Amino acid sequence: MAKRDSLIKAFKEEVKRTNPMTFPICVDSFTNLWQYEFGSLEDLPPEVEKLIAHRAIELGLMDEDRF
């Protein structure tokens, strides 16, 4: 459980520093690492999904209607 919490914490910090160009790379890196560590994205916490969606909206990469 500690590894899971550590990955989420690091991702939250990293995603704050993203811009429209680096955001997709950050998300891809995180999801690849998560899949490697835990085997799939099925156990991805809802808080991470919401964080990704909200940041994508903030950066103008996604419309609020899609969330």
C-alpha positions in Angstrom: 0.0 0.0 0.0 2.9 2.4 0.7 4.2 2.1 -2.9 0.7 2.9 -4.2 0.4 6.0 -2.0 3.9 7.1 -2.9 3.2 6.9 -6.6 0.0 8.8 -6.2 1.7 11.5 -4.2 4.5 11.9 -6.7 2.0 12.1 -9.6 0.0 14.8 -7.8 3.1 16.9 -7.4 4.4 16.3 -10.9 1.0 17.0 -12.6 0.9 20.5 -10.9 4.0 21.5 -12.9 2.7 20.4 -16.3 1.7 22.5 -19.3 -0.3 21.5 -22.4 2.8 20.0 -23.9 4.1 18.0 -20.9 0.7 16.9 -19.4 0.2 14.0 -21.8 3.7 12.8 -21.2 3.3 13.0 -17.4 0.0 11.0 -17.6 1.5 8.4 -19.9 4.5 8.0 -17.6 2.3 7.6 -14.6 -0.1 5.1 -16.2 2.8 3.0 -17.6 4.4 2.9 -14.2 1.1 2.0 -12.5 0.5 -0.8 -15.0 4.0 -2.1 -14.5 3.7 -2.0 -10.7 0.1 -3.2 -10.3 -0.7 -5.1 -13.6 -3.5 -2.9 -14.9 -5.3 0.4 -14.6 -8.4 -1.2 -13.1 -7.3 -0.3 -9.6 -6.6 3.3 -10.4 -8.1 5.4 -7.7 -11.0 7.7 -8.6 -9.1 10.6 -7.2 -6.4 10.1 -9.8 -8.9 10.0 -12.6 -10.5 13.2 -11.3 -7.1 14.9 -11.0 -6.2 14.0 -14.6 -9.6 15.3 -15.9 -9.5 18.5 -13.9 -5.9 19.3 -15.0 -6.8 18.6 -18.6 -9.7 21.0 -18.3 -7.4 23.6 -16.7 -4.9 23.3 -19.5 -7.7 23.5 -22.2 -7.0 20.0 -23.4 -10.5 18.7 -22.6 -14.0 20.3 -22.3 -15.8 20.2 -19.0 -18.7 18.5 -20.8 -16.6 15.4 -21.4 -16.0 15.0 -17.6 
